[in-house]
Amino acid sequence: MKQVLVIYYTQSGQLLEIVKNVTQDIEDSKEVSLSFYKIKLKNNFPFPWNKKEFFGTFPESFLQIPTELEDVDNPILQKKYDLIIVAYQVWYLSPSIPINSFLKNKKTKTVLENTPIITVIGCRNMWIMAQEKMKILLTNSKAKLVGNIVLIDKHINHISVITIVQWMFSGVKKKYLGIFPKPGVSEKDITDSKRFGQPILNAILSKKYSNLQKMLVQKKAVKIKPFLVTVDKRANLLFKKWANLIVKKGNKNSPKRIFWLKIFNFYLLFAIWIIAPVVFILYLLTYPFTFLKIKKDKKYYSSVKTK
Ligand SMILES: Cc1cc2nc3c(=O)[nH]c(=O)nc-3n(C[C@H](O)[C@H](O)[C@H](O)COP(=O)(O)O)c2cc1C
């Protein structure tokens, strides 16, 4: 009997819904035993979020500073698995604090050692650099990335910014004002993610993972949007400066830190609504010259290779 573990964290339940669909065929197989483990934190993050907490989590999210976990001695984490699926969301262009904390914790990360890993991402749309950070975390845990499946909100970038904010601050995944589309990953995309189950099951049973990502990509597990890659990379450079500046301003309740987080909040609005459209125009103008680089990037970011 093959053993498969799903490690996940979710606030709204969206990521669990996604990973349940992805693993439906594995669950139904008589040759595989499937277990789920939800990461538990000593101090959980609020959901719905309030503005202070949402922006307050930026420096630690981006700098990948872990928080304390609970339940680290759970027997489920002491076993060895044929495959582990790590399902995570992106917070500020990085793997979210809960998942980052799990992968950095000396006790919990050992479960991943010498084990094939599939990452399943459920986020708004900006995940490229977060997955690069994930590759480093997995290498440091001596784990081997063999597959990656990404589900995003497919609406226009600016629409998804408006709708996700409403969702995160209300806790309800519904049409904002009755006119905006529903936030997050669409119900259809979540249900359709069942299609990834069969190739994963075949890989588990045959113990052959070398071709898995190629097969998942054929089933459209990953779609690279070159413009978002550009934004993600630039934003990472700027976020690094902001996060390092804010983290030096004291603890979470320090007035100086709160003041700088407010400035960051304004900067973020400016970056999304003013800078990003300018970058988009520049991207279009330079497209003929960057075409080959874009092609290379698409291939690399669709793969499970490390630079
Ligand atoms: C604090 C915070 C920051 C986020 N930053 C990003 C981001 O940088 N890129 C992105 O695509 N999604 C981002 N999201 C959306 C999440 O990746 C995710 O889609 C959403 O929180 C729902 O996940 P859940 O399964 O935990 O409910 C962010 C969400 C939160 C709460």
PDBQT file of the ligand as one rigid body, heavy atoms in Angstrom, charges set to zero:
ROOT
HETATM    1  C1  LIG A 401      -1.703  38.698   3.675  1.00  0.00    +0.000 C 
HETATM    2  C2  LIG A 401      -1.993  38.146   2.307  1.00  0.00    +0.000 A 
HETATM    3  C3  LIG A 401      -1.125  38.416   1.259  1.00  0.00    +0.000 A 
HETATM    4  C4  LIG A 401      -1.378  37.873  -0.009  1.00  0.00    +0.000 A 
HETATM    5  N1  LIG A 401      -0.459  38.075  -1.011  1.00  0.00    +0.000 NA
HETATM    6  C5  LIG A 401      -0.632  37.464  -2.210  1.00  0.00    +0.000 A 
HETATM    7  C6  LIG A 401       0.369  37.571  -3.227  1.00  0.00    +0.000 A 
HETATM    8  O1  LIG A 401       1.429  38.190  -3.058  1.00  0.00    +0.000 OA
HETATM    9  N2  LIG A 401       0.132  36.951  -4.424  1.00  0.00    +0.000 N 
HETATM   10  C7  LIG A 401      -1.025  36.258  -4.677  1.00  0.00    +0.000 A 
HETATM   11  O2  LIG A 401      -1.178  35.751  -5.782  1.00  0.00    +0.000 OA
HETATM   12  N3  LIG A 401      -1.971  36.097  -3.704  1.00  0.00    +0.000 NA
HETATM   13  C8  LIG A 401      -1.805  36.680  -2.489  1.00  0.00    +0.000 A 
HETATM   14  N4  LIG A 401      -2.747  36.511  -1.496  1.00  0.00    +0.000 N 
HETATM   15  C9  LIG A 401      -3.917  35.615  -1.726  1.00  0.00    +0.000 C 
HETATM   16  C10 LIG A 401      -3.610  34.200  -1.147  1.00  0.00    +0.000 C 
HETATM   17  O3  LIG A 401      -2.540  33.612  -1.856  1.00  0.00    +0.000 OA
HETATM   18  C11 LIG A 401      -4.808  33.244  -1.181  1.00  0.00    +0.000 C 
HETATM   19  O4  LIG A 401      -5.288  33.106  -2.467  1.00  0.00    +0.000 OA
HETATM   20  C12 LIG A 401      -5.955  33.668  -0.301  1.00  0.00    +0.000 C 
HETATM   21  O5  LIG A 401      -5.458  34.160   0.915  1.00  0.00    +0.000 OA
HETATM   22  C13 LIG A 401      -6.914  32.513  -0.028  1.00  0.00    +0.000 C 
HETATM   23  O6  LIG A 401      -6.225  31.436   0.574  1.00  0.00    +0.000 OA
HETATM   24  P1  LIG A 401      -6.823  30.457   1.673  1.00  0.00    +0.000 P 
HETATM   25  O7  LIG A 401      -6.913  29.101   1.043  1.00  0.00    +0.000 OA
HETATM   26  O8  LIG A 401      -5.857  30.482   2.836  1.00  0.00    +0.000 OA
HETATM   27  O9  LIG A 401      -8.167  30.980   2.077  1.00  0.00    +0.000 OA
HETATM   28  C14 LIG A 401      -2.538  37.075  -0.230  1.00  0.00    +0.000 A 
HETATM   29  C15 LIG A 401      -3.414  36.845   0.834  1.00  0.00    +0.000 A 
HETATM   30  C16 LIG A 401      -3.155  37.356   2.094  1.00  0.00    +0.000 A 
HETATM   31  C17 LIG A 401      -4.099  37.055   3.217  1.00  0.00    +0.000 C 
ENDROOT
TORSDOF 0
